[in-house]
């Protein structure tokens, strides 16, 4: 085929490219949430320590817990050393993460799904370009190219793959490109340019995703068989050398791939190997049906099954009715001839990939088939055109192709789950919006499960992460003075037990309701029905100093200070008694002695009478804080110390002026 002719075919299709671009932008814009692996994409590309290990402190605002992890900081822009280091410890090669880090480095300390979305968009557009060339190489028809382009552009399966912000669309492009390179070589013969192209795309693909190597193995196998059948031993030797060189270069660039694929440290590789040997025929059949449904439904709109059945009936009819059945066998064997090998290269590697990946994949999910989506559409469109070209008159063939494309598109959109948009999390996020001024306590068993809560947790005021083993009886758990708290618990924990522990630990939370769940966690709103809370500054009679404590983490005494100190008062609606808090500790009468001269200090909440106070308003607008027995009041001493003394209504040292914090 003339390269100039290909260029003309591609240039006429700018409308399809533009429509495809708009549709990809539209579907990505509708993405409601992120998968754990999508957060890891950003973290492993940008965070120097690889995996997020949340501290036991409070992140305020809550989103800072994640933005610190997923963004590039100013002093680590274009630092690819940690990308290599992170991927060596993880289970994937680094090329995709290099691209992510490069784009994020242009926008330091900022996060957007479009930093990875643009990578998917670019490689999807490039894939469209490649499969148009691939289809033309197979059938030499603009009609077939148009059919493949329409199916690809409007396919719910392709658009769904673009919304998953990982390396799979990039791998799809590399699989399509390496297929085109081999198909062209089969049609035109190959030169040194072929070997250079194969080496480059092989190294790039191997450094993007290891499943590319699976596809590469099969297409190289069929190409090698083709060369040997044609007795082209010199070409076979050169091809083998080029593949050895490709593997050597890939390992030299990223030695960690050996560990990932074959050693115990590469747990994903070990899991895949175990799957190859573990599943029974029944289990494998079940996995095949599930993986086939991904292709047949969202990618090909349930049309593929009917096409296969029709083709089998046609083949049986030919076998039954043909006088010389040897011709059928000769036609099958002709696939190894130079003029037929192109079809074998376009179909067989993808078919073998499907059967092997269905067996070895760690999870039964469509993402593992994304790499072959494009070549499947190209082969399918070329096959449909070839069949229609033989059995349908040209005047009706165009209508037939339009019907096929319409059925695939409409049915595909009907059955597509759009799983990577995570539309089912929209209700949870809408509810979480109502609690933007509420703190969040997140209890987890495995820290990686936190990632799926990125969007939800970022809506709250602040967040504190705690391991499930560090909950009960822990005095330094924050927010104890809160009357509202959002509690999130990973589903693999004992949620009911932890919920009861929190209600016991937090003195003012007596009611709760479920907000919702997404990913690996469920959230509850905990609140106190019978309490009121205010936050204020407490000034002395001269309005010069405030009640405060310089050592809030130790056994600090309450005294007058010049620093800006906020006190939180939580009082029971019925009794009027309550507690006074600074940070996570309360005003406490030392040794529990409610008597004149007793020192007032900060102490962990224990619910005793020595921590109960009643606030009474005076006629002049000031307030007095009475002890539990109401015979004593908080008093300012001459040196600024704070202690308990006998109530004296007119005593200036017992009058306090409040400035309420709004």
C-alpha positions as CSV (number, residue, x, y, z in Angstrom):
1,X,0.0,0.0,0.0
2,X,1.2,3.5,-0.9
3,X,2.1,5.5,2.2
4,X,0.8,8.6,0.5
5,X,-2.6,6.9,0.1
6,X,-2.7,6.0,3.8
7,X,-2.0,9.6,4.6
8,X,-4.9,10.7,2.5
9,X,-7.2,8.2,4.2
10,X,-6.2,9.5,7.6
11,X,-6.5,13.2,6.7
12,X,-10.1,12.8,5.6
13,X,-11.1,11.5,9.0
14,X,-10.4,14.6,11.1
15,X,-14.1,14.8,12.0
16,X,-14.0,11.3,13.6
17,X,-10.8,12.3,15.5
18,X,-12.6,15.5,16.7
19,X,-15.7,13.6,17.8
20,X,-13.6,11.0,19.6
21,X,-11.7,13.7,21.4
22,X,-15.0,15.4,22.6
23,X,-16.5,12.1,23.7
24,X,-13.4,11.2,25.7
25,X,-13.4,14.6,27.4
26,X,-17.2,14.1,28.1
27,X,-16.9,10.6,29.7
28,X,-13.8,11.5,31.8
29,X,-15.6,14.7,33.0
30,X,-18.4,12.4,34.4
31,X,-15.9,10.4,36.5
32,X,-17.3,10.6,40.1
33,X,-14.5,8.9,42.0
34,X,-11.2,7.1,41.8
35,X,-10.0,3.5,42.1
36,X,-7.3,2.6,44.6
37,X,-4.9,1.9,41.7
38,X,-5.6,5.3,40.2
39,X,-4.6,7.0,43.4
40,X,-1.5,4.7,43.4
41,X,-0.7,6.0,39.9
42,X,-0.2,9.5,41.2
43,X,1.4,8.4,44.5
44,X,4.0,6.0,42.9
45,X,4.8,8.6,40.3
46,X,5.1,11.6,42.6
47,X,5.6,10.6,46.3
48,X,9.2,9.9,47.2
49,X,8.3,7.1,49.7
50,X,6.0,5.2,47.3
51,X,3.1,4.1,49.5
52,X,1.2,6.4,51.7
53,X,1.7,5.7,55.4
54,X,-0.7,8.0,57.3
55,X,0.5,9.4,60.6
56,X,-1.6,9.3,63.7
57,X,-1.9,13.1,63.7
58,X,-4.6,15.3,62.4
59,X,-4.6,16.5,58.8
60,X,-6.3,19.9,58.5
61,X,-7.7,20.4,56.0
62,X,-8.6,16.8,55.4
63,X,-7.6,16.8,51.8
64,X,-4.0,17.6,52.7
65,X,-3.6,14.0,53.8
66,X,-4.0,13.0,50.1
67,X,-2.6,16.0,48.2
68,X,0.7,15.5,50.0
69,X,0.8,12.0,48.5
70,X,-0.5,12.5,45.0
71,X,1.1,15.8,44.0
72,X,4.6,16.8,43.0
73,X,6.3,19.2,45.4
74,X,8.3,22.1,44.2
75,X,11.6,20.6,45.3
76,X,11.0,17.2,43.7
77,X,9.9,18.2,40.2
78,X,11.3,16.1,37.3
79,X,13.0,13.8,39.9
80,X,12.8,10.4,38.2
81,X,15.0,8.6,40.7
82,X,12.1,8.0,43.1
83,X,9.9,6.9,40.1
84,X,12.4,4.1,39.4
85,X,12.8,3.3,43.1
86,X,9.0,3.2,43.7
87,X,8.4,0.9,40.7
88,X,11.2,-1.4,41.7
89,X,9.3,-2.0,45.0
90,X,5.9,-2.2,43.3
91,X,4.8,-4.6,40.5
92,X,4.7,-2.5,37.3
93,X,7.4,-1.2,35.0
94,X,8.1,2.6,35.1
95,X,7.5,4.2,31.7
96,X,3.9,5.2,32.2
97,X,4.7,6.6,35.7
98,X,7.5,8.6,34.1
99,X,4.9,10.3,31.9
100,X,2.6,10.9,34.8
101,X,5.4,12.4,36.9
102,X,6.5,14.6,34.0
103,X,3.0,16.1,33.5
104,X,2.5,16.5,37.3
105,X,5.8,18.3,37.6
106,X,4.5,21.0,35.3
107,X,1.8,21.7,37.9
108,X,3.5,21.4,41.3
109,X,1.4,21.0,44.5
110,X,-1.8,20.6,42.3
111,X,-3.9,17.6,41.6
112,X,-6.2,16.9,38.7
113,X,-7.5,13.8,37.0
114,X,-6.7,15.4,33.7
115,X,-2.9,14.9,34.3
116,X,-3.4,11.2,33.6
117,X,-6.6,11.7,31.6
118,X,-4.6,13.5,28.9
119,X,-2.2,10.6,28.6
120,X,-5.2,8.3,27.9
121,X,-6.7,10.7,25.4
122,X,-3.5,11.1,23.4
123,X,-2.8,7.4,23.2
124,X,-6.4,6.6,22.3
125,X,-6.2,9.1,19.4
126,X,-2.9,7.5,18.3
127,X,-4.5,4.1,18.6
128,X,-7.4,5.2,16.3
129,X,-4.7,6.3,13.7
130,X,-2.9,3.0,14.0
131,X,-6.0,0.7,13.6
132,X,-7.1,2.6,10.5
133,X,-3.8,1.8,8.9
134,X,-4.1,-1.8,10.2
135,X,-7.5,-2.4,8.7
136,X,-6.4,-0.9,5.3
137,X,-3.4,-3.2,5.3
138,X,-5.8,-6.2,5.8
139,X,-8.5,-5.5,3.2
140,X,-7.4,-2.5,1.2
141,X,-10.8,-0.8,1.6
142,X,-11.8,2.7,2.8
143,X,-15.3,1.3,3.7
144,X,-13.7,-1.2,6.1
145,X,-11.5,1.6,7.6
146,X,-14.5,3.7,8.2
147,X,-16.4,0.8,9.8
148,X,-13.5,0.1,12.2
149,X,-13.2,3.8,13.0
150,X,-16.9,4.3,13.8
151,X,-17.0,1.2,16.0
152,X,-13.8,2.3,17.8
153,X,-14.8,5.9,18.3
154,X,-18.3,5.1,19.6
155,X,-17.6,1.9,21.4
156,X,-18.7,2.0,25.0
157,X,-15.9,-0.4,25.8
158,X,-13.2,1.8,24.4
159,X,-14.6,4.9,26.0
160,X,-14.8,3.1,29.3
161,X,-11.2,2.0,29.1
162,X,-10.2,5.7,28.6
163,X,-11.8,6.6,31.9
164,X,-9.6,4.2,33.8
165,X,-6.5,6.3,34.7
166,X,-3.9,3.7,34.3
167,X,-1.4,2.4,31.7
168,X,-3.8,0.2,29.8
169,X,-4.7,2.6,27.0
170,X,-1.0,3.3,26.4
171,X,-0.5,-0.5,26.2
172,X,-3.5,-0.7,23.8
173,X,-1.7,1.6,21.5
174,X,1.6,-0.3,21.7
175,X,-0.2,-3.6,21.0
176,X,-2.0,-2.1,18.0
177,X,1.3,-0.5,16.7
178,X,3.4,-3.7,17.0
179,X,0.6,-5.6,15.1
180,X,0.6,-3.0,12.3
181,X,4.4,-3.3,12.1
182,X,4.3,-7.0,11.6
183,X,1.3,-6.9,9.2
184,X,3.0,-4.4,7.0
185,X,6.2,-6.5,7.0
186,X,4.1,-9.5,6.0
187,X,2.6,-7.5,3.1
188,X,5.7,-5.7,1.9
189,X,8.6,-7.6,3.1
190,X,10.9,-6.2,5.8
191,X,14.1,-4.3,5.9
192,X,16.4,-3.0,8.7
193,X,13.7,-0.5,9.4
194,X,11.4,-3.3,10.5
195,X,13.9,-4.6,13.1
196,X,14.5,-1.1,14.5
197,X,10.8,-0.5,14.8
198,X,10.2,-3.9,16.5
199,X,13.0,-3.3,19.0
200,X,11.8,0.1,19.9
201,X,8.1,-0.8,20.4
202,X,9.1,-4.0,22.2
203,X,11.2,-2.1,24.7
204,X,8.5,0.6,25.2
205,X,5.8,-2.0,25.6
206,X,7.7,-4.1,28.1
207,X,8.4,-0.9,30.1
208,X,4.7,0.0,30.1
209,X,2.9,-3.2,31.2
210,X,4.0,-6.8,31.4
211,X,0.9,-8.0,29.7
212,X,2.3,-6.4,26.5
213,X,5.0,-9.1,26.7
214,X,2.3,-11.8,26.6
215,X,0.9,-10.4,23.4
216,X,4.4,-9.8,22.0
217,X,5.3,-13.4,22.7
218,X,2.4,-14.7,20.6
219,X,2.8,-12.4,17.7
220,X,6.5,-13.2,17.6
221,X,5.8,-16.9,17.8
222,X,3.5,-16.8,14.7
223,X,5.9,-14.6,12.8
224,X,8.7,-17.0,13.6
225,X,6.6,-19.9,12.4
226,X,5.8,-18.0,9.2
227,X,9.5,-17.4,8.6
228,X,10.4,-21.1,9.2
229,X,7.6,-22.4,7.0
230,X,8.9,-20.0,4.2
231,X,12.4,-21.4,4.8
232,X,13.6,-17.9,5.6
233,X,16.2,-19.1,8.1
234,X,18.4,-16.0,7.8
235,X,15.4,-13.7,8.6
236,X,14.4,-16.0,11.4
237,X,17.9,-15.7,12.9
238,X,18.0,-11.9,12.6
239,X,14.5,-11.7,14.1
240,X,15.6,-13.9,17.1
241,X,18.6,-11.6,17.6
242,X,16.4,-8.5,17.6
243,X,14.1,-10.0,20.2
244,X,17.0,-11.0,22.4
245,X,18.3,-7.5,22.0
246,X,14.9,-6.1,23.0
247,X,14.7,-8.2,26.1
248,X,18.3,-7.2,27.1
249,X,17.6,-3.5,26.6
250,X,14.4,-3.7,28.6
251,X,16.1,-5.5,31.5
252,X,19.1,-3.1,31.3
253,X,16.8,-0.1,31.6
254,X,14.7,-1.6,34.4
255,X,16.3,-4.7,36.1
256,X,13.3,-4.8,38.5
257,X,11.2,-6.6,35.9
258,X,13.0,-9.9,36.6
259,X,11.9,-9.7,40.2
260,X,8.4,-8.6,39.3
261,X,7.7,-11.5,36.9
262,X,9.7,-14.4,38.4
263,X,10.7,-13.9,42.0
264,X,8.7,-14.0,45.1
265,X,9.1,-10.3,45.7
266,X,7.0,-9.7,42.6
267,X,3.7,-10.9,44.2
268,X,1.6,-10.1,41.1
269,X,3.8,-12.2,39.0
270,X,3.6,-15.0,41.5
271,X,-0.2,-14.7,41.7
272,X,-0.4,-15.0,37.9
273,X,1.8,-18.0,37.8
274,X,-0.3,-19.7,40.5
275,X,-3.4,-19.0,38.6
276,X,-2.0,-20.7,35.5
277,X,-1.7,-23.9,37.5
278,X,-4.5,-23.6,40.0
279,X,-7.9,-23.3,38.3
280,X,-9.9,-26.4,37.4
281,X,-11.6,-26.8,34.0
282,X,-14.9,-25.6,35.5
283,X,-13.3,-22.5,37.1
284,X,-11.4,-21.7,34.0
285,X,-14.6,-22.1,31.9
286,X,-16.3,-19.7,34.3
287,X,-13.5,-17.1,33.9
288,X,-13.6,-17.5,30.1
289,X,-17.3,-16.7,30.1
290,X,-16.8,-13.6,32.2
291,X,-13.9,-12.3,30.2
292,X,-15.8,-13.1,27.0
293,X,-18.7,-11.0,28.2
294,X,-16.4,-8.0,28.5
295,X,-15.6,-8.3,24.8
296,X,-19.0,-9.2,23.6
297,X,-21.1,-6.7,25.5
298,X,-19.5,-3.3,26.0
299,X,-16.9,-3.6,23.2
300,X,-19.0,-5.3,20.5
301,X,-22.5,-4.8,21.7
302,X,-23.5,-8.4,21.9
303,X,-23.1,-8.8,18.1
304,X,-20.0,-10.9,18.2
305,X,-21.7,-14.0,19.4
306,X,-24.2,-13.9,16.6
307,X,-21.4,-13.3,14.1
308,X,-19.5,-16.3,15.4
309,X,-22.5,-18.6,15.3
310,X,-23.4,-17.4,11.7
311,X,-19.8,-18.1,10.6
312,X,-19.8,-21.6,12.1
313,X,-23.0,-22.4,10.4
314,X,-21.6,-21.1,7.1
315,X,-18.4,-23.2,7.6
316,X,-20.4,-26.4,8.4
317,X,-22.6,-25.8,5.4
318,X,-19.4,-25.5,3.2
319,X,-18.0,-28.7,4.7
320,X,-21.2,-30.6,4.1
321,X,-21.9,-29.3,0.6
322,X,-18.5,-28.9,-1.0
323,X,-17.5,-31.9,-3.2
324,X,-13.9,-31.5,-2.5
325,X,-13.5,-31.0,1.2
326,X,-9.7,-30.9,0.8
327,X,-10.1,-27.4,-0.5
328,X,-11.4,-26.3,3.0
329,X,-8.2,-27.7,4.6
330,X,-6.1,-26.0,1.9
331,X,-7.8,-22.7,2.6
332,X,-7.0,-23.1,6.4
333,X,-3.4,-23.9,5.7
334,X,-3.0,-21.0,3.3
335,X,-3.0,-18.7,6.3
336,X,0.8,-19.4,6.6
337,X,1.4,-18.2,3.0
338,X,2.9,-14.7,2.7
339,X,-0.3,-13.3,1.2
340,X,-2.4,-14.7,4.1
341,X,-0.2,-14.4,7.1
342,X,-1.4,-10.8,7.7
343,X,-4.8,-12.2,8.9
344,X,-3.1,-14.7,11.2
345,X,-1.0,-11.9,12.7
346,X,-4.1,-9.7,13.2
347,X,-6.2,-12.4,14.8
348,X,-4.3,-15.3,16.4
349,X,-2.1,-13.3,18.9
350,X,-5.1,-11.5,20.3
351,X,-7.0,-14.9,20.5
352,X,-4.1,-16.5,22.4
353,X,-3.8,-13.5,24.6
354,X,-7.4,-13.8,25.5
355,X,-7.2,-17.4,26.5
356,X,-4.0,-17.0,28.5
357,X,-4.9,-13.8,30.3
358,X,-8.3,-15.3,31.2
359,X,-6.4,-18.0,33.0
360,X,-3.6,-16.0,34.6
361,X,-5.3,-12.7,35.5
362,X,-5.3,-11.9,39.2
363,X,-8.8,-10.4,39.0
364,X,-11.7,-11.0,36.7
365,X,-12.0,-7.5,35.3
366,X,-12.1,-5.9,31.9
367,X,-8.9,-3.9,32.4
368,X,-6.7,-6.9,31.5
369,X,-8.3,-7.1,28.1
370,X,-8.0,-3.4,27.3
371,X,-4.6,-4.0,25.6
372,X,-6.2,-6.1,22.8
373,X,-9.4,-4.1,22.4
374,X,-8.1,-2.1,19.4
375,X,-6.8,-5.1,17.5
376,X,-10.0,-7.0,18.1
377,X,-12.1,-4.2,16.7
378,X,-9.7,-3.9,13.7
379,X,-9.8,-7.7,13.0
380,X,-13.6,-7.8,13.5
381,X,-14.3,-4.8,11.2
382,X,-12.0,-6.3,8.5
383,X,-13.6,-9.7,8.8
384,X,-17.2,-8.3,8.6
385,X,-16.2,-6.3,5.5
386,X,-14.6,-9.3,3.8
387,X,-17.7,-11.5,4.4
388,X,-20.1,-8.8,3.3
389,X,-18.0,-8.1,0.2
390,X,-18.4,-11.7,-0.9
391,X,-22.1,-12.3,-0.1
392,X,-23.8,-8.8,-0.3
393,X,-24.1,-6.7,-3.4
394,X,-22.2,-3.4,-3.3
395,X,-25.4,-1.4,-3.4
396,X,-26.6,-3.0,-0.1
397,X,-23.2,-3.5,1.6
398,X,-23.0,0.1,2.9
399,X,-26.4,-0.3,4.5
400,X,-25.4,-3.6,6.1
401,X,-22.2,-2.1,7.5
402,X,-24.1,0.8,8.9
403,X,-26.5,-1.6,10.6
404,X,-23.6,-3.6,12.2
405,X,-22.0,-0.4,13.4
406,X,-25.3,0.9,14.9
407,X,-26.1,-2.4,16.6
408,X,-22.6,-2.5,18.2
409,X,-22.8,1.1,19.4
410,X,-26.4,1.1,20.7
411,X,-26.2,-2.3,22.4
412,X,-22.8,-1.5,23.8
413,X,-24.0,1.7,25.5
414,X,-27.1,-0.2,26.8
415,X,-25.1,-2.9,28.6
416,X,-22.0,-1.0,29.5
417,X,-21.6,-0.6,33.3
418,X,-19.2,2.3,33.0
419,X,-17.6,0.8,36.1
420,X,-14.6,3.2,36.1
421,X,-16.8,6.3,36.4
422,X,-17.9,5.0,39.8
423,X,-21.3,6.6,39.4
424,X,-22.6,4.6,42.4
425,X,-20.4,6.8,44.7
426,X,-22.2,10.0,43.8
427,X,-24.8,9.6,46.5
428,X,-22.2,9.2,49.2
429,X,-20.2,12.3,48.0
430,X,-23.4,14.3,47.9
431,X,-24.1,13.3,51.5
432,X,-20.5,14.0,52.5
433,X,-20.9,17.6,51.3
434,X,-23.3,18.2,54.2
435,X,-20.5,17.5,56.7
436,X,-17.8,19.9,55.4
437,X,-17.5,21.4,58.9
438,X,-17.2,18.0,60.6
439,X,-14.0,16.2,61.5
440,X,-13.4,12.6,60.3
441,X,-11.9,9.7,62.2
442,X,-10.8,6.9,59.8
443,X,-10.2,3.4,61.2
444,X,-8.4,1.0,58.9
445,X,-6.7,-2.4,58.9
446,X,-4.6,-2.0,55.7
447,X,-3.5,1.5,54.9
448,X,-3.8,1.0,51.1
449,X,-7.6,0.7,51.4
450,X,-7.7,4.4,52.5
451,X,-7.0,5.4,48.9
452,X,-10.5,4.8,47.6
453,X,-11.8,7.3,50.1
454,X,-9.8,10.2,48.7
455,X,-12.8,12.1,47.3
456,X,-15.0,11.5,50.3
457,X,-12.5,12.3,53.0
458,X,-11.3,15.5,51.2
459,X,-14.7,17.0,51.8
460,X,-14.5,16.9,55.6
461,X,-12.9,19.5,57.9
462,X,-10.0,17.4,59.0
463,X,-9.1,13.7,59.3
464,X,-7.2,11.5,61.6
465,X,-6.2,8.0,60.5
466,X,-5.9,5.2,63.1
467,X,-5.2,1.5,62.9
468,X,-8.0,-0.7,64.2
469,X,-5.5,-1.9,66.9
470,X,-5.1,1.6,68.2
471,X,-8.6,2.6,69.1
472,X,-10.0,1.3,72.4
473,X,-8.8,3.1,75.5
474,X,-6.4,5.4,73.6
475,X,-6.3,8.7,75.3
476,X,-4.8,10.7,72.5
477,X,-7.5,10.1,70.0
478,X,-8.6,13.6,68.8
479,X,-12.0,15.3,68.5
480,X,-13.2,14.1,72.0
481,X,-15.0,17.4,72.5
482,X,-16.8,17.2,69.2
483,X,-20.6,16.9,69.1
484,X,-20.4,15.8,65.4
485,X,-18.0,13.3,64.0
486,X,-17.8,11.3,60.8
487,X,-16.4,7.9,61.5
488,X,-15.1,5.9,58.5
489,X,-14.2,2.2,58.9
490,X,-12.7,-0.2,56.3
491,X,-15.2,-3.0,55.7
492,X,-12.8,-5.7,56.6
493,X,-12.6,-4.4,60.2
494,X,-15.2,-5.3,62.8
495,X,-17.3,-2.2,62.1
496,X,-19.9,-2.8,64.8
497,X,-17.3,-3.4,67.5
498,X,-15.3,-0.3,66.5
499,X,-18.5,1.8,66.3
500,X,-19.4,0.8,69.9
501,X,-15.8,1.5,71.1
502,X,-15.9,5.0,69.6
503,X,-19.3,5.8,71.2
504,X,-17.8,4.6,74.5
505,X,-14.6,6.6,74.1
506,X,-16.2,9.9,73.0
507,X,-18.2,11.4,75.9
508,X,-20.7,13.5,73.9
509,X,-21.6,11.2,71.0
510,X,-24.8,9.2,71.7
511,X,-26.4,8.8,68.3
512,X,-25.4,7.8,64.8
513,X,-26.6,7.2,61.3
514,X,-25.0,5.7,58.3
515,X,-23.8,8.1,55.5
516,X,-22.9,5.4,53.0
517,X,-20.0,3.4,51.6
518,X,-17.7,3.2,48.6
519,X,-14.6,1.2,47.8
520,X,-13.3,-0.4,51.0
521,X,-15.0,1.6,53.7
522,X,-18.3,2.7,55.2
523,X,-18.9,6.1,56.9
524,X,-21.3,7.0,59.8
525,X,-22.3,10.4,61.2
526,X,-22.0,10.3,65.0
527,X,-23.6,13.1,67.0
528,X,-24.7,14.2,70.5
529,X,-28.4,14.9,70.9
530,X,-28.3,16.4,74.4
531,X,-25.4,18.8,74.3
532,X,-24.5,22.3,73.2
533,X,-21.0,23.4,72.1
534,X,-19.4,26.8,71.7
535,X,-15.8,27.8,71.0
536,X,-14.5,31.0,72.5
537,X,-11.7,33.0,73.9
538,X,-11.9,33.7,77.7
539,X,-10.5,37.1,78.8
540,X,-9.9,38.3,82.3
541,X,-11.6,41.3,83.9
542,X,-9.0,43.7,82.2
543,X,-9.7,42.2,78.8
544,X,-5.9,41.9,78.4
545,X,-5.0,38.2,78.9
546,X,-6.7,34.9,78.1
547,X,-7.1,31.7,79.9
548,X,-4.8,29.2,78.3
549,X,-2.0,26.6,78.7
550,X,1.4,26.6,77.1
551,X,1.9,22.9,77.6
552,X,-1.2,21.2,76.2
553,X,0.4,17.8,75.7
554,X,1.8,17.5,79.2
555,X,0.4,18.1,82.7
556,X,0.3,21.9,82.1
557,X,-1.4,24.2,84.6
558,X,-4.1,26.6,83.4
559,X,-2.9,30.2,83.6
560,X,-3.3,33.6,82.0
561,X,-1.5,34.0,78.7
562,X,-1.0,36.5,75.9
563,X,-1.2,33.8,73.2
564,X,-4.3,33.4,71.2
565,X,-6.0,30.4,72.9
566,X,-9.4,28.9,72.0
567,X,-11.5,27.1,74.6
568,X,-14.3,24.7,73.6
569,X,-17.2,24.4,76.0
570,X,-19.5,21.4,75.8
571,X,-22.6,21.6,78.1
572,X,-25.5,19.3,78.7
573,X,-28.8,20.8,77.6
574,X,-30.7,19.7,80.7
575,X,-28.3,20.0,83.6
576,X,-26.2,22.9,82.3
577,X,-23.0,21.1,83.4
578,X,-20.2,20.5,80.9
579,X,-16.5,20.5,80.2
580,X,-14.0,23.0,79.0
581,X,-11.5,21.8,76.4
582,X,-8.2,23.1,75.0
583,X,-7.3,20.9,72.1
584,X,-8.0,17.3,73.2
585,X,-7.8,17.8,77.0
586,X,-10.1,19.3,79.6
587,X,-10.0,21.7,82.6
588,X,-9.5,19.4,85.6
589,X,-9.2,20.1,89.4
590,X,-5.9,18.6,90.5
591,X,-6.3,15.4,92.7
592,X,-10.1,15.8,92.3
593,X,-10.3,18.0,95.4
594,X,-13.2,20.4,94.9
595,X,-11.9,22.8,97.6
596,X,-10.4,26.3,97.9
597,X,-6.9,26.6,96.6
598,X,-7.0,23.5,94.3
599,X,-5.0,24.0,91.2
600,X,-6.7,23.7,87.8
601,X,-4.8,22.0,85.1
602,X,-5.3,20.3,81.7
603,X,-5.9,16.6,81.9
604,X,-7.3,13.7,79.9
605,X,-11.0,13.4,80.0
606,X,-12.3,10.9,82.6
607,X,-15.9,12.0,83.2
608,X,-15.4,12.8,86.9
609,X,-16.9,15.6,88.9
610,X,-13.6,17.4,88.9
611,X,-14.0,18.1,85.2
612,X,-17.6,19.4,85.3
613,X,-18.4,23.1,85.2
614,X,-21.4,25.3,84.9
615,X,-21.3,28.7,83.2
616,X,-23.5,31.4,84.6
617,X,-24.0,34.8,83.1
618,X,-23.6,37.9,85.3
619,X,-25.6,41.2,85.0
620,X,-22.6,43.1,83.6
621,X,-22.3,40.6,80.7
622,X,-19.4,38.6,82.1
623,X,-19.5,34.9,83.0
624,X,-18.6,32.8,86.0
625,X,-17.5,29.2,85.8
626,X,-18.8,27.2,88.8
627,X,-17.5,23.9,89.9
628,X,-19.8,20.8,90.2
629,X,-21.0,21.7,93.7
630,X,-21.5,25.4,92.7
631,X,-19.8,26.6,95.9
632,X,-16.5,27.2,94.1
633,X,-15.5,29.0,90.9
634,X,-12.6,29.3,88.5
635,X,-10.5,32.2,89.9
636,X,-7.5,34.2,88.6
637,X,-4.7,34.6,91.1
638,X,-2.4,37.7,91.5
639,X,0.4,36.0,89.5
640,X,-1.9,34.9,86.7
641,X,-2.3,31.4,88.0
642,X,-5.8,29.8,87.8
643,X,-7.2,27.9,90.7
644,X,-10.4,27.0,92.5
645,X,-11.8,29.3,95.2
646,X,-15.0,30.0,97.1
647,X,-17.6,31.7,95.0
648,X,-17.9,35.4,95.6
649,X,-20.4,37.1,93.2
650,X,-18.7,40.5,93.1
651,X,-15.1,39.3,92.9
652,X,-13.4,40.5,89.7
653,X,-11.0,37.5,89.6
654,X,-14.0,35.2,89.0
655,X,-15.6,37.2,86.2
656,X,-14.7,36.2,82.6
657,X,-15.5,37.8,79.3
658,X,-16.2,35.6,76.3
659,X,-15.4,36.2,72.7
660,X,-17.3,33.6,70.7
661,X,-15.4,32.1,67.7
662,X,-17.7,31.8,64.7
